[in-house]
Amino acid sequence: MTTVLRSATVLVATDRAADAADVRRVLAGEFDKVEVSTHSESAVADFERVRPEVVVLAFDTVEKSQEYCLGLLRFSKVAQAHPHRNVILCGNADVNAVFALCKKDYYDDYVLYWPQPHDGHRLVMAVWNAVRHVVASRDPLPGRGEIAAHAQSARALGGVVARRLDQGMDHVAAVHASLASVEREVAAAPAHENVRRALAASRESLAPISEWAKGFRSEVASHVADAHALAGKLEPRRQVILVVEDDAFAAKLIGKALDQQNFDVEFAAQAEAVFELLRRVRPAAILMDINLPGMDGLALTEWLKASPTFAHIPVLMLTGEATRETIERSKAVGAADFIVKPFSRDALLAKLARVVG
């Protein structure tokens, strides 16, 4: 396993060659393949050439790290599909902000590194753990659906076993009753002593069968219960709706409208947050405000529809301007429908039902 981890590829991304050399020197003792990318115009090409398991963001500001990640997600389909982890280096002034971003899954880990490392091994350990995570994700373990299918089969098997045991026990009980009836008929006839002995022997021979059935039922009961519990946990999850809305009040209203339905709701206020959410969530639909800061909703929808990974997700545009131009532009970028604000809860759910089911 250690050999596999050492052979992983690490890409150090920064715009300062001296910092790239410094970070590379720290990592080179533990990893065989440490590459650097120091020019913004070649960032996408460098990533696609190297295809790293871990990207170390060694920029001197958080904003530069964000721009780098945003550029990869916008312009590289390889970056979208290739499993990798991001470790960001920061200074004392940014550590709280970076910590908050890592909690939101914008980055996978951070290291307090500038102006000098406080822990000489911390960067190596962060990259080591990141590589371990990526390698583990490649392990061909059964997926959730496959495990659920096996659990359902085990649950069904438990039902078959219980039903067959009941049938067997009913048969044994019927034989007992039949023997008892015959015994009563011959009880008054001394000439039938041999018959009575044979009946008694038959009754005794049935006792081990009854005991075996009871023991078997007891032994499998806990396993069947576990299968029931696992199958219950693996029932299909609620569908996720991603709401892209920079107006906190409007986002809250949409969240309340969806609260009682079969949906879990994720929120994003701008394009970068959408890109990061899509790394870990596959929504059933996206409610997209047109007027977003930075990349607007139309441009973001167009980018999503150009991506093979996300093109299948229906997008409903949220707009306060139901003009012909707005509608035509929404359709042109691939939106499934649009919703005019303010809208009623019933209208929102009806639109969602049409695209999600």
DRENFIVEX-397839 format. One record per residue: z, x, y of N, C-alpha, C in turn. Coordinates in steps of 0.05 Angstrom, whole numbers, always signed. Layout:
<nodes>
> n.w	n.u	n.v	ca.w	ca.u	ca.v	c.w	c.u	c.v
> Z	X	Y	Z	X	Y	Z	X	Y
...
</nodes>
This chain:
<nodes>
> n.w	n.u	n.v	ca.w	ca.u	ca.v	c.w	c.u	c.v
> +0	+16	-24	+0	+0	+0	+0	+17	+25
> +16	+39	+25	+17	+57	+48	-10	+69	+54
> -26	+76	+33	-53	+87	+37	-71	+66	+51
> -68	+41	+43	-84	+20	+55	-77	+17	+84
> -52	+18	+91	-43	+15	+119	-53	+39	+136
> -51	+63	+125	-60	+86	+140	-89	+86	+145
> -105	+74	+127	-134	+74	+130	-144	+52	+149
> -126	+36	+160	-134	+15	+179	-145	+27	+204
> -162	+12	+218	-173	+22	+243	-159	+11	+267
> -151	+29	+286	-137	+21	+310	-155	+27	+334
> -158	+8	+352	-174	+12	+376	-156	+12	+401
> -156	+34	+416	-140	+36	+440	-158	+29	+464
> -152	+7	+477	-168	-2	+500	-154	+2	+526
> -167	+16	+544	-156	+21	+571	-179	+30	+589
> -173	+32	+615	-193	+42	+634	-187	+70	+644
> -166	+82	+631	-159	+109	+639	-160	+128	+615
> -178	+147	+617	-182	+165	+594	-157	+181	+586
> -141	+189	+606	-117	+204	+600	-97	+187	+584
> -94	+162	+591	-76	+144	+576	-87	+140	+548
> -113	+136	+545	-125	+133	+519	-119	+157	+501
> -122	+181	+512	-117	+205	+497	-87	+207	+489
> -70	+199	+507	-41	+201	+501	-33	+182	+479
> -43	+157	+480	-36	+137	+460	-49	+145	+433
> -73	+154	+434	-87	+163	+410	-72	+185	+396
> -61	+204	+412	-46	+226	+400	-21	+216	+386
> -8	+196	+397	+17	+185	+385	+10	+172	+358
> -12	+158	+357	-19	+143	+333	-33	+159	+312
> -46	+181	+320	-63	+196	+301	-47	+207	+278
> -21	+212	+282	-5	+223	+260	+0	+203	+238
> -3	+177	+243	+3	+157	+224	-22	+141	+214
> -43	+141	+230	-67	+126	+222	-91	+144	+223
> -108	+141	+203	-131	+158	+200	-154	+152	+219
> -156	+127	+228	-178	+119	+245	-168	+107	+271
> -166	+123	+292	-158	+114	+318	-181	+119	+337
> -193	+97	+347	-215	+98	+366	-206	+90	+394
> -222	+97	+414	-215	+90	+441	-239	+75	+454
> -232	+58	+473	-252	+43	+489	-242	+44	+518
> -257	+59	+535	-247	+63	+563	-266	+53	+584
> -288	+41	+576	-307	+31	+596	-311	+1	+593
> -306	-15	+614	-307	-44	+612	-335	-54	+603
> -356	-39	+612	-383	-49	+606	-390	-46	+576
> -375	-29	+562	-380	-26	+533	-357	-37	+516
> -339	-53	+528	-316	-62	+513	-324	-79	+489
> -343	-97	+492	-351	-115	+470	-365	-98	+449
> -384	-80	+457	-398	-64	+438	-379	-45	+423
> -359	-35	+436	-339	-17	+423	-324	-33	+401
> -316	-57	+408	-301	-73	+389	-318	-80	+365
> -343	-88	+370	-361	-96	+348	-369	-72	+331
> -370	-49	+342	-376	-25	+327	-352	-16	+310
> -328	-17	+321	-304	-8	+307	-292	-29	+288
> -293	-54	+297	-280	-76	+282	-252	-69	+274
> -234	-66	+293	-207	-56	+287	-189	-78	+275
> -169	-68	+260	-148	-86	+251	-128	-91	+274
> -125	-71	+291	-105	-73	+314	-118	-63	+339
> -115	-78	+361	-123	-68	+388	-98	-62	+404
> -95	-37	+413	-73	-30	+431	-83	-32	+459
> -71	-50	+475	-79	-54	+502	-63	-36	+520
> -75	-13	+528	-60	+8	+542	-67	+8	+572
> -73	-15	+583	-79	-17	+612	-54	-15	+628
> -57	-8	+654	-33	-4	+671	-24	-30	+683
> -39	-52	+680	-29	-78	+690	-35	-100	+668
> -18	-121	+669	-22	-143	+650	-49	-157	+656
> -56	-158	+681	-81	-172	+689	-105	-159	+675
> -105	-133	+674	-128	-119	+662	-129	-124	+631
> -106	-125	+619	-105	-132	+591	-115	-160	+586
> -108	-179	+604	-117	-206	+601	-148	-208	+604
> -158	-193	+624	-187	-193	+628	-202	-182	+604
> -191	-161	+592	-203	-149	+568	-205	-169	+545
> -182	-182	+540	-181	-202	+518	-200	-226	+524
> -199	-235	+548	-216	-257	+556	-246	-250	+552
> -253	-226	+560	-281	-217	+557	-289	-216	+528
> -272	-206	+510	-278	-206	+482	-283	-234	+471
> -265	-252	+478	-267	-279	+467	-291	-294	+478
> -298	-288	+503	-321	-302	+515	-348	-291	+505
> -349	-265	+501	-375	-253	+496	-380	-241	+469
> -359	-242	+451	-362	-230	+425	-355	-251	+403
> -375	-259	+388	-370	-277	+365	-357	-261	+343
> -361	-235	+342	-347	-218	+322	-317	-219	+327
> -309	-217	+353	-281	-217	+360	-268	-243	+352
> -283	-265	+355	-272	-291	+347	-267	-293	+317
> -284	-282	+301	-282	-285	+272	-267	-263	+258
> -267	-239	+270	-255	-216	+257	-224	-216	+260
> -209	-217	+238	-180	-217	+241	-169	-191	+252
> -153	-193	+273	-141	-170	+285	-117	-178	+301
> -100	-159	+308	-76	-164	+324	-77	-148	+349
> -64	-159	+370	-63	-146	+396	-35	-136	+402
> -32	-111	+409	-6	-100	+417	-9	-90	+446
> +6	-101	+465	+3	-94	+493	+25	-75	+502
> +18	-55	+517	+37	-36	+528	+43	-44	+557
> +68	-42	+565	+75	-51	+592	+97	-33	+603
> +103	-38	+629	+124	-24	+643	+148	-42	+648
> +169	-31	+660	+193	-47	+665	+188	-72	+682
> +170	-69	+701	+165	-91	+720	+152	-115	+706
> +137	-109	+684	+122	-131	+671	+134	-140	+645
> +156	-128	+637	+165	-134	+610	+173	-163	+605
> +185	-176	+625	+192	-204	+622	+167	-222	+620
> +147	-216	+636	+122	-232	+635	+108	-228	+609
> +107	-203	+599	+94	-197	+574	+109	-210	+550
> +135	-210	+552	+152	-223	+531	+145	-252	+530
> +143	-265	+553	+136	-294	+554	+108	-299	+542
> +89	-281	+548	+62	-284	+538	+61	-281	+507
> +77	-262	+497	+79	-259	+468	+91	-283	+454
> +111	-295	+467	+123	-320	+456	+102	-342	+454
> +83	-342	+472	+62	-363	+472	+39	-355	+453
> +41	-333	+440	+20	-323	+422	-5	-313	+437
> -2	-306	+463	-25	-294	+477	-29	-266	+466
> -6	-252	+460	-7	-226	+447	+11	-226	+423
> +7	-208	+405	+22	-208	+380	+48	-192	+382
> +48	-171	+399	+72	-155	+402	+69	-139	+428
> +91	-128	+438	+90	-112	+462	+108	-87	+458
> +102	-66	+474	+118	-42	+473	+123	-33	+502
> +149	-29	+508	+156	-19	+535	+149	+11	+535
> +127	+18	+549	+115	+44	+545	+112	+60	+571
> +108	+46	+593	+104	+60	+619	+130	+61	+635
> +136	+82	+650	+120	+107	+654	+123	+126	+630
> +143	+122	+613	+145	+138	+589	+158	+122	+567
> +152	+128	+542	+163	+113	+520	+194	+116	+519
> +207	+93	+515	+236	+93	+512	+244	+99	+483
> +225	+94	+465	+230	+98	+436	+204	+110	+425
> +205	+135	+417	+181	+149	+409	+167	+136	+385
> +182	+122	+369	+170	+110	+345	+162	+80	+348
> +169	+69	+371	+166	+40	+375	+136	+32	+374
> +119	+48	+387	+90	+41	+386	+79	+43	+358
> +85	+64	+344	+76	+68	+317	+85	+45	+299
> +111	+37	+302	+122	+15	+286	+108	-11	+292
> +102	-17	+318	+89	-42	+325	+61	-43	+313
> +47	-21	+314	+20	-20	+303	+21	-22	+272
> +41	-9	+260	+44	-10	+231	+49	-38	+222
> +67	-53	+236	+73	-80	+229	+48	-98	+233
> +33	-93	+254	+9	-108	+259	-12	-105	+237
> -16	-80	+229	-34	-74	+207	-25	-88	+181
> +1	-86	+176	+13	-99	+152	+7	-129	+152
> +9	-142	+175	+4	-170	+178	-25	-177	+172
> -44	-160	+183	-73	-165	+178	-80	-161	+149
> -69	-140	+137	-75	-135	+109	-64	-158	+91
> -40	-167	+98	-29	-189	+82	-45	-214	+84
> -57	-219	+108	-73	-243	+112	-99	-242	+95
> -107	-218	+86	-131	-216	+70	-125	-221	+40
> -100	-221	+33	-92	-225	+5	-103	-252	-5
> -118	-252	-26	-131	-277	-35	-111	-297	-47
> -91	-305	-31	-72	-325	-40	-85	-352	-38
> -76	-371	-55	-87	-398	-53	-81	-411	-26
> -100	-426	-16	-97	-439	+9	-79	-464	+6
> -73	-475	+29	-55	-499	+30	-67	-521	+13
> -93	-526	+16	-105	-548	+1	-104	-543	-29
> -108	-518	-38	-107	-512	-66	-79	-516	-77
> -59	-506	-62	-31	-510	-71	-24	-539	-72
> -33	-555	-52	-28	-583	-52	-40	-597	-77
> -64	-588	-84	-77	-600	-108	-61	-594	-133
> -51	-569	-136	-35	-562	-159	-9	-578	-159
> +3	-581	-136	+28	-596	-135	+24	-625	-143
> +1	-637	-133	-5	-664	-141	-10	-666	-171
> -23	-646	-183	-27	-646	-212	-1	-645	-227
> +18	-628	-217	+44	-626	-230	+59	-652	-228
> +57	-665	-204	+70	-690	-201	+58	-711	-220
> +32	-711	-222	+19	-730	-241	+27	-725	-270
> +29	-699	-277	+37	-691	-304	+65	-701	-309
> +83	-699	-289	+110	-709	-293	+110	-739	-299
> +92	-754	-285	+90	-783	-291	+80	-788	-319
> +61	-772	-328	+51	-776	-356	+73	-770	-376
> +87	-748	-372	+109	-741	-390	+130	-763	-392
> +138	-773	-368	+158	-794	-368	+149	-819	-382
> +123	-826	-377	+112	-851	-389	+111	-848	-420
> +102	-825	-429	+99	-821	-458	+127	-819	-471
> +146	-807	-458	+173	-807	-469	+184	-835	-471
> +180	-851	-451	+190	-879	-452	+177	-894	-475
> +151	-889	-479	+137	-902	-501	+148	-893	-528
> +153	-867	-530	+165	-856	-555	+192	-867	-561
> +209	-868	-539	+236	-879	-543	+236	-908	-550
> +217	-923	-538	+214	-951	-545	+207	-955	-574
> +189	-937	-584	+181	-938	-612	+205	-932	-630
> +221	-912	-623	+244	-905	-639	+264	-928	-639
> +268	-941	-616	+286	-963	-615	+276	-986	-632
> +250	-991	-633	+238	-1012	-649	+243	-1006	-679
> +240	-981	-687	+244	-974	-715	+274	-978	-722
> +292	-970	-704	+320	-975	-708	+326	-1004	-713
> +314	-1021	-696	+319	-1050	-698	+308	-1060	-725
> +284	-1050	-733	+272	-1059	-758	+289	-1051	-782
> +300	-1026	-781	+317	-1017	-802	+343	-1034	-804
> +354	-1040	-780	+378	-1056	-780	+373	-1083	-792
> +350	-1095	-786	+343	-1121	-797	+342	-1121	-828
> +328	-1099	-838	+326	-1097	-867	+353	-1093	-880
> +370	-1076	-867	+397	-1071	-877	+413	-1097	-880
> +410	-1114	-860	+425	-1139	-861	+415	-1157	-885
> +389	-1156	-890	+378	-1172	-912	+388	-1163	-939
> +391	-1137	-942	+399	-1127	-969	+429	-1122	-972
> +444	-1127	-950	+472	-1121	-951	+487	-1136	-973
> +478	-1161	-978	+493	-1178	-998	+483	-1173	-1027
> +464	-1156	-1031	+453	-1153	-1058	+460	-1125	-1069
> +480	-1124	-1087	+489	-1098	-1098	+466	-1083	-1112
> +447	-1097	-1122	+425	-1084	-1136	+408	-1067	-1118
> +412	-1071	-1092	+395	-1056	-1073	+410	-1033	-1060
> +430	-1022	-1074	+445	-999	-1063	+427	-976	-1056
> +408	-970	-1073	+390	-948	-1068	+373	-953	-1042
> +366	-978	-1039	+351	-984	-1014	+368	-980	-989
> +394	-988	-992	+412	-984	-969	+415	-955	-962
> +417	-938	-983	+419	-910	-978	+394	-898	-965
> +371	-908	-974	+346	-899	-962	+344	-907	-932
> +353	-931	-927	+353	-941	-899	+372	-924	-882
> +395	-918	-892	+414	-902	-877	+403	-874	-872
> +390	-863	-892	+378	-836	-888	+356	-837	-867
> +340	-859	-867	+318	-861	-847	+330	-863	-819
> +352	-879	-817	+364	-881	-790	+374	-854	-780
> +387	-839	-798	+397	-812	-791	+374	-793	-783
> +352	-796	-797	+329	-778	-790	+317	-784	-763
> +322	-808	-752	+312	-814	-725	+330	-803	-703
> +355	-797	-710	+374	-787	-690	+364	-761	-676
> +355	-741	-691	+345	-716	-678	+322	-721	-659
> +305	-741	-666	+282	-747	-648	+293	-757	-621
> +312	-775	-622	+323	-787	-598	+337	-765	-581
> +352	-747	-594	+365	-726	-580	+345	-707	-567
> +323	-701	-582	+303	-683	-571	+290	-695	-546
> +284	-721	-547	+271	-734	-524	+289	-734	-500
> +315	-739	-504	+334	-738	-482	+336	-710	-470
> +337	-690	-487	+339	-662	-477	+314	-654	-462
> +291	-661	-473	+266	-654	-460	+264	-667	-432
> +271	-693	-431	+270	-707	-405	+289	-693	-385
> +312	-685	-394	+331	-671	-376	+320	-645	-366
> +307	-630	-384	+297	-603	-376	+274	-605	-356
> +256	-625	-360	+233	-626	-342	+239	-641	-316
> +262	-655	-315	+268	-671	-291	+268	-655	-265
> +281	-632	-266	+283	-616	-241	+256	-605	-233
> +240	-597	-252	+213	-587	-246	+195	-608	-234
> +197	-632	-245	+181	-654	-235	+191	-661	-206
> +217	-660	-202	+227	-665	-175	+217	-644	-155
> +216	-619	-163	+206	-598	-146	+176	-603	-139
> +161	-611	-159	+132	-617	-155	+129	-640	-135
> +146	-660	-137	+146	-683	-118	+152	-673	-90
> +172	-656	-88	+180	-646	-61	+158	-629	-49
> +146	-611	-65	+125	-594	-54	+100	-611	-46
> +93	-630	-63	+70	-647	-56	+75	-662	-31
> +100	-671	-27	+106	-685	-2	+104	-668	+22
> +113	-642	+20	+111	-624	+43	+82	-617	+49
> +64	-618	+29	+36	-610	+33	+18	-634	+39
> +29	-656	+45	+13	-679	+53	-3	-671	+78
> -27	-682	+83	-43	-675	+106	-27	-676	+132
> -29	-656	+148	-15	-654	+174	-28	-673	+195
> -12	-679	+215	-22	-695	+237	-44	-679	+251
> -64	-694	+261	-86	-681	+275	-76	-671	+302
> -88	-648	+311	-81	-636	+336	-102	-643	+357
> -92	-652	+380	-109	-656	+404	-102	-635	+424
> -122	-621	+434	-118	-601	+454	-125	-613	+482
> -105	-613	+500	-109	-624	+526	-112	-601	+546
> -135	-598	+558	-140	-577	+578	-139	-589	+605
> -117	-586	+619	-112	-600	+644	-93	-583	+661
> -101	-575	+685	-84	-559	+702	-64	-575	+719
> -68	-601	+720	-50	-619	+734	-27	-626	+715
> -3	-617	+720	+20	-621	+702	+26	-651	+699
> +24	-666	+721	+30	-695	+719	+10	-709	+702
> -16	-703	+705	-37	-715	+689	-34	-708	+660
> -27	-683	+655	-23	-674	+627	+0	-689	+614
> +22	-693	+630	+45	-708	+619	+38	-736	+612
> +21	-749	+629	+13	-777	+623	-4	-778	+598
> -22	-759	+594	-38	-759	+570	-20	-754	+545
> -1	-736	+548	+17	-730	+526	+33	-755	+518
> +42	-771	+538	+57	-796	+532	+38	-816	+518
> +13	-817	+526	-6	-836	+515	-11	-830	+485
> -9	-805	+478	-15	-797	+450	+10	-794	+433
> +34	-797	+446	+59	-791	+432	+64	-808	+407
> +57	-833	+408	+63	-851	+385	+40	-852	+365
> +19	-837	+369	-4	-838	+351	-1	-816	+330
> -21	-814	+313	-21	-794	+292	-32	-767	+301
> -21	-758	+324	-31	-733	+336	-8	-715	+344
> -12	-689	+341	+4	-669	+355	-12	-659	+378
> +1	-654	+401	-13	-648	+425	-6	-619	+434
> -27	-604	+439	-25	-577	+451	-36	-578	+479
> -25	-563	+498	-33	-563	+526	-42	-535	+535
> -63	-535	+552	-72	-510	+564	-81	-517	+592
> -75	-499	+611	-82	-504	+639	-106	-489	+649
> -117	-471	+633	-140	-455	+641	-153	-443	+616
> -177	-431	+621	-194	-422	+599	-180	-402	+581
> -166	-383	+594	-153	-362	+578	-133	-373	+558
> -117	-393	+567	-98	-406	+549	-112	-420	+526
> -136	-431	+531	-151	-444	+510	-160	-424	+489
> -170	-401	+498	-179	-381	+480	-156	-371	+462
> -133	-368	+473	-110	-358	+457	-101	-380	+438
> -100	-405	+447	-92	-427	+429	-111	-429	+405
> -136	-426	+410	-156	-429	+389	-154	-407	+368
> -139	-386	+373	-135	-365	+353	-117	-376	+330
> -100	-395	+336	-81	-405	+316	-82	-435	+311
> -98	-450	+326	-99	-479	+324	-128	-488	+322
> -134	-506	+304	-161	-519	+303	-158	-548	+310
> -162	-556	+335	-157	-583	+343	-179	-602	+332
> -171	-627	+328	-190	-648	+319	-208	-656	+343
> -198	-653	+367	-214	-659	+391	-201	-645	+415
> -217	-642	+436	-208	-629	+461	-212	-649	+484
> -191	-654	+500	-194	-669	+524	-196	-649	+547
> -219	-647	+560	-225	-625	+578	-228	-634	+607
> -210	-626	+624	-213	-631	+653	-236	-615	+663
> -252	-626	+681	-275	-612	+691	-266	-591	+712
> -248	-599	+730	-240	-581	+751	-216	-563	+743
> -223	-541	+731	-202	-522	+723	-204	-497	+740
> -182	-483	+744	-183	-457	+759	-198	-436	+742
> -213	-419	+756	-228	-399	+742	-253	-412	+729
> -256	-408	+703	-278	-420	+688	-273	-451	+687
> -292	-466	+698	-287	-495	+699	-292	-508	+671
> -286	-534	+669	-287	-547	+643	-315	-548	+632
> -335	-551	+648	-363	-552	+639	-371	-525	+627
> -365	-503	+641	-372	-477	+631	-357	-471	+605
> -331	-479	+604	-315	-474	+580	-326	-490	+556
> -334	-515	+561	-346	-531	+540	-372	-519	+530
> -388	-509	+549	-413	-496	+541	-408	-472	+524
> -387	-456	+530	-381	-433	+514	-372	-442	+486
> -355	-462	+485	-346	-472	+459	-369	-481	+441
> -388	-495	+453	-410	-506	+438	-429	-484	+429
> -428	-461	+443	-445	-438	+435	-433	-422	+413
> -408	-428	+406	-394	-412	+385	-396	-427	+359
> -405	-414	+337	-406	-427	+311	-378	-435	+301
> -358	-420	+311	-331	-426	+301	-320	-452	+313
> -327	-458	+338	-315	-481	+352	-334	-503	+359
> -360	-499	+353	-380	-519	+362	-376	-547	+351
> -363	-548	+327	-360	-574	+314	-338	-591	+327
> -321	-580	+344	-298	-594	+356	-309	-613	+378
> -305	-639	+376	-314	-657	+398	-298	-653	+423
> -312	-653	+446	-300	-649	+472	-304	-674	+488
> -282	-685	+499	-284	-708	+517	-277	-698	+545
> -295	-701	+564	-291	-692	+591	-273	-711	+606
> -254	-700	+621	-237	-716	+639	-247	-711	+667
> -254	-733	+681	-264	-730	+708	-256	-753	+726
> -252	-747	+751	-246	-768	+770	-271	-777	+785
> -294	-765	+778	-319	-772	+791	-340	-780	+770
> -343	-807	+768	-362	-817	+748	-390	-819	+759
> -400	-797	+771	-426	-797	+782	-447	-791	+761
> -472	-799	+767	-493	-794	+748	-496	-764	+742
> -493	-748	+763	-496	-719	+759	-474	-708	+741
> -449	-718	+744	-427	-709	+727	-432	-716	+698
> -441	-740	+694	-446	-750	+667	-468	-733	+654
> -489	-729	+668	-512	-714	+657	-504	-685	+651
> -488	-673	+669	-479	-645	+664	-461	-644	+640
> -444	-664	+637	-426	-664	+614	-442	-666	+588
> -462	-683	+587	-479	-685	+564	-495	-660	+559
> -504	-647	+580	-520	-623	+578	-505	-600	+565
> -479	-598	+569	-463	-576	+558	-453	-583	+530
> -458	-607	+521	-450	-614	+493	-426	-631	+490
> -416	-643	+513	-393	-661	+510	-399	-686	+494
> -380	-695	+478	-385	-719	+462	-383	-744	+478
> -367	-744	+499	-363	-767	+516	-347	-759	+541
> -342	-777	+559	-326	-771	+582	-307	-794	+588
> -284	-788	+601	-264	-807	+608	-259	-805	+638
> -261	-828	+651	-257	-828	+680	-228	-832	+687
> -217	-814	+704	-189	-817	+712	-188	-834	+738
> -167	-851	+740	-146	-857	+720	-156	-875	+698
> -145	-872	+674	-155	-887	+652	-131	-900	+638
> -136	-921	+622	-114	-934	+608	-110	-920	+581
> -86	-925	+570	-79	-914	+544	-99	-924	+523
> -105	-950	+523	-123	-961	+503	-150	-949	+505
> -160	-944	+529	-186	-932	+532	-187	-904	+521
> -165	-889	+526	-164	-861	+516	-164	-861	+486
> -147	-878	+473	-145	-879	+444	-171	-888	+432
> -185	-907	+445	-210	-917	+434	-231	-895	+434
> -232	-879	+456	-251	-856	+457	-245	-836	+435
> -219	-830	+432	-211	-810	+412	-218	-820	+384
> -213	-846	+379	-218	-857	+352	-248	-855	+346
> -264	-857	+366	-293	-857	+360	-302	-829	+352
> -290	-808	+363	-299	-781	+356	-283	-767	+334
> -258	-777	+331	-240	-764	+311	-238	-781	+285
> -236	-807	+288	-233	-824	+265	-204	-828	+258
</nodes>
